[in-house]
Amino acid sequence: MAIAAVRSAQLADVDDIVRIQSVTWRAAYTGLVPDEAIAQLDGPQARQAWTDAVAAAVSDGTPGGNAFHVLVATEGEWTVGFCAAAGYRGEGGTIAEVSTLLVEPRWGRRGHGGRLLAHAAAALRAGGAERGRAWVPEPDAASLRFYGTAGWEPDGAARTLDTGDGALRELRVSGPLDLALKE
């Protein structure tokens, strides 16, 4: 079996991040999100947005010194998933939010998502956060189960997004950041 790892994303990873997001959203969200929105995920605007995000995340190389993180999961020579997470200072301390955590479906069920979440949690804890949160589309049972295995459960908050072709209800899940790495 190839060696699995998680590391900070570099600009050379942007094409893989764009590919993984496009493939994963096509598999998971077709029918929930308009086809036009999914089609834009591998377009020039998406590529530029991820280039900007990765550049912002790698601009400060000190551990815990940057509140924004983009991580990639690898297996051998392949980039198989990624996570974007940030810590925000607010009333009551630092709020840690995972904005995106995706593993390409063909690489699923091999621990990559758990490794990504644990590494993101460690980085956010280093920034002072104690709990994390993420927004998950309500119909996405697989993601809700995934977060549940990490102890992140729906906390009662919900939001409805206008997809341009209807509404998509998302549930907020939250939980501890003291996740153990299972390497």
C-alpha positions as CSV (number, residue, x, y, z in Angstrom):
1,M,0.0,0.0,0.0
2,A,1.2,3.5,-0.8
3,I,2.1,5.9,1.9
4,A,-0.7,8.3,2.9
5,A,0.1,11.8,4.1
6,V,-1.3,15.3,4.7
7,R,0.7,18.5,4.0
8,S,0.2,22.1,3.4
9,A,-0.9,22.9,-0.2
10,Q,1.4,24.5,-2.6
11,L,0.7,26.5,-5.8
12,A,1.6,23.4,-7.8
13,D,-1.4,21.6,-6.1
14,V,-4.1,24.0,-7.5
15,D,-4.9,21.9,-10.6
16,D,-5.4,18.9,-8.4
17,I,-7.6,20.8,-5.9
18,V,-9.8,22.1,-8.8
19,R,-10.0,18.6,-10.3
20,I,-10.9,17.0,-6.9
21,Q,-13.6,19.6,-6.2
22,S,-15.1,19.3,-9.7
23,V,-15.2,15.5,-9.6
24,T,-16.5,15.2,-6.1
25,W,-19.2,17.8,-6.5
26,R,-20.4,16.1,-9.7
27,A,-20.6,12.8,-7.8
28,A,-22.2,14.2,-4.6
29,Y,-24.2,17.3,-5.6
30,T,-25.6,16.7,-9.1
31,G,-29.3,17.4,-8.7
32,L,-28.8,19.4,-5.5
33,V,-26.9,22.3,-7.1
34,P,-27.6,23.7,-10.6
35,D,-25.5,22.1,-13.4
36,E,-24.2,25.5,-14.3
37,A,-22.7,26.0,-10.9
38,I,-21.0,22.6,-11.0
39,A,-19.7,23.3,-14.5
40,Q,-17.9,26.4,-13.2
41,L,-15.9,24.4,-10.6
42,D,-13.2,23.6,-13.1
43,G,-13.3,27.0,-14.9
44,P,-10.8,29.9,-14.7
45,Q,-12.5,31.7,-11.9
46,A,-12.4,28.6,-9.7
47,R,-8.7,28.0,-10.5
48,Q,-8.0,31.7,-9.7
49,A,-9.9,31.5,-6.4
50,W,-7.9,28.4,-5.3
51,T,-4.6,29.9,-6.4
52,D,-5.4,32.9,-4.3
53,A,-6.4,30.7,-1.3
54,V,-3.3,28.6,-1.5
55,A,-1.1,31.6,-1.8
56,A,-2.7,33.2,1.2
57,A,-2.4,30.0,3.3
58,V,1.3,29.5,2.5
59,S,2.3,33.2,3.0
60,D,3.1,32.6,6.6
61,G,5.3,29.5,7.2
62,T,5.3,29.7,11.0
63,P,3.4,26.8,12.8
64,G,0.1,28.2,14.0
65,G,1.1,31.6,12.6
66,N,-1.6,31.7,9.9
67,A,-5.3,31.5,10.7
68,F,-6.0,30.1,7.2
69,H,-5.0,26.7,6.1
70,V,-5.3,24.7,2.8
71,L,-4.1,21.1,3.2
72,V,-3.9,18.3,0.7
73,A,-4.0,14.5,1.3
74,T,-1.8,12.3,-0.7
75,E,-1.4,8.6,-1.3
76,G,1.8,7.8,-2.9
77,E,2.3,10.2,-5.8
78,W,-1.4,11.0,-6.1
79,T,-3.2,14.0,-4.5
80,V,-6.5,12.5,-3.4
81,G,-8.2,15.2,-1.2
82,F,-8.0,18.6,0.3
83,C,-9.3,20.8,3.1
84,A,-9.6,24.5,3.6
85,A,-10.1,25.7,7.2
86,A,-9.7,29.0,9.1
87,G,-9.8,30.4,12.6
88,Y,-11.7,33.6,13.1
89,R,-11.5,35.8,16.3
90,G,-14.9,36.6,17.6
91,E,-16.8,37.1,20.8
92,G,-16.0,34.2,23.1
93,G,-12.7,33.3,21.5
94,T,-11.6,31.8,18.2
95,I,-14.1,30.1,15.9
96,A,-12.6,27.4,13.8
97,E,-14.4,26.6,10.6
98,V,-13.8,23.9,8.0
99,S,-15.1,25.5,4.8
100,T,-14.2,22.6,2.4
101,L,-13.1,19.0,3.0
102,L,-13.3,16.8,0.0
103,V,-11.8,13.4,-0.9
104,E,-12.1,12.2,-4.5
105,P,-14.7,9.4,-4.5
106,R,-12.4,6.8,-5.9
107,W,-10.0,7.4,-2.9
108,G,-12.8,7.3,-0.3
109,R,-13.0,5.1,2.7
110,R,-9.2,4.9,3.1
111,G,-8.8,7.4,6.0
112,H,-7.9,10.5,4.0
113,G,-10.8,12.6,5.2
114,G,-10.1,11.8,8.8
115,R,-6.4,12.6,8.4
116,L,-7.3,15.9,6.7
117,L,-9.8,16.8,9.5
118,A,-7.3,15.9,12.2
119,H,-4.5,18.0,10.7
120,A,-6.8,20.9,10.2
121,A,-8.0,20.6,13.8
122,A,-4.4,20.6,15.0
123,A,-3.6,23.7,13.0
124,L,-6.7,25.5,14.3
125,R,-6.0,24.4,17.9
126,A,-2.5,25.9,17.5
127,G,-4.3,29.2,16.7
128,G,-6.3,29.1,19.9
129,A,-9.5,27.4,18.9
130,E,-11.1,24.7,21.0
131,R,-14.1,23.7,18.9
132,G,-14.7,23.5,15.2
133,R,-17.6,23.7,12.9
134,A,-18.6,23.1,9.2
135,W,-21.7,23.5,7.1
136,V,-23.0,20.4,5.4
137,P,-25.9,20.1,2.9
138,E,-28.7,18.4,4.7
139,P,-29.2,15.7,2.0
140,D,-25.4,14.8,2.2
141,A,-25.8,11.8,4.5
142,A,-22.2,10.6,3.8
143,S,-20.6,13.9,5.0
144,L,-22.9,14.0,8.1
145,R,-21.8,10.5,9.0
146,F,-18.2,11.4,8.4
147,Y,-18.3,14.4,10.8
148,G,-20.3,12.3,13.3
149,T,-17.4,9.8,13.5
150,A,-15.2,12.7,14.6
151,G,-17.7,13.7,17.3
152,W,-19.0,16.6,15.2
153,E,-22.8,16.7,15.3
154,P,-25.6,19.0,14.1
155,D,-25.8,21.8,16.7
156,G,-29.2,23.2,15.8
157,A,-28.1,25.9,13.4
158,A,-29.2,25.7,9.8
159,R,-29.1,28.0,6.8
160,T,-30.7,28.0,3.4
161,L,-28.7,28.9,0.3
162,D,-30.2,30.2,-2.9
163,T,-28.6,28.0,-5.6
164,G,-30.1,30.1,-8.4
165,D,-32.3,27.1,-9.2
166,G,-33.9,26.5,-5.8
167,A,-32.8,26.3,-2.2
168,L,-30.3,24.1,-0.5
169,R,-30.6,23.7,3.3
170,E,-27.3,23.2,5.2
171,L,-26.9,22.0,8.7
172,R,-24.0,23.3,10.9
173,V,-22.0,20.5,12.6
174,S,-19.7,21.3,15.5
175,G,-17.3,19.4,17.7
176,P,-14.0,19.2,19.5
177,L,-10.7,19.9,17.9
178,D,-8.7,17.4,20.0
179,L,-8.9,14.8,17.3
180,A,-6.4,11.9,17.3
181,L,-4.5,11.1,14.2
182,K,-4.8,7.4,13.1
183,E,-1.7,7.0,11.0
